[in-house]
Amino acid sequence: MADGDTGGEAEPGYEQARDELAQVVARLEAGGLSLEDSLALWERGETLARTCERHLAGARERVETVLHEAGADDDGTARG
């Protein structure tokens, strides 16, 4: 993405981002990190959360499209 968070790496898939986010949260909750390490992890978590949100928004859009098309087919609307 253009915001520079990925450092040129490909964006992870939803499951990969979700799993890494869970690891980040667990490390933050465990404590014992320096302030700098905690901030870096928090920033990574924010990036991963945005990635998950993008994937979920795309999935939601696909489901809504399919449901809309199915509804159009059910009410007799001609589809070409």
N, C-alpha and C positions, 0 to 999 in steps of 0.2 A: 504494500500500500504506500501511498505517497506521503504519509505522515512520518516516515523515517523510523518507525518502531521496529520493523523487521530486519533492518540492516541488510537488505537485499535478499533475505531468505524468503522462500515461498511460505505463504500463510498455511498454518497447520489445518488439518481437517477438524471438524467439530469434536469428535471423540478424543483426538490427540490434545486439542486445546483444553477441553473439559478436564481430562485426566491431569494435565500439567497444572491447571488452575487449582485442582483439589490438592496437589502436592504443595503448591505455593501457600495455600491457606493453612495446611497442616504445619508447614515450617514456621509460618508467622505465629500461629497459635501456640506452638511449642515454646516460643521465646528463646532467649539466650543469644540473640543475634545483635550485632552492633547496629547503631542507628543507620549507618550507611547501608549495611546489608539489608536491613528491614525495609528501607526506602526503595532499594533496587528491586527487592522481591515484590513489594507493593506495586511498583510501576509495571513490573512484568505481569502481575495479576490483573491490573487494569487493562493491559493490552490483550491478554487472553480472554478476559470477560467481553471486550468489544468484539473479538473474533467470534466467540460463541454467539453473541447477539446477532452478528451479521449472518452467520450460518442459519440460525433459527428464523430470522426474518425471511431469508430466501426460501426456507422450507415452508414457512407459513404462506408465503405468496404462491408457491407451487400448489399447495393444498387448496387454497382459495380459488385458484384458476381451475383446477380439476373439478371442484364442487360447483363452480359457476357453469362450466361447460356441461356437467352432468345435469344440472338444473335446466339448462337451455334445451338439452336433449329430451328430458322428461316432459316438458310442457309443449312439445310438438314443434318447437322452433326448428326450421330447416337449417342444416349445417352443410357447408360445402366443402 
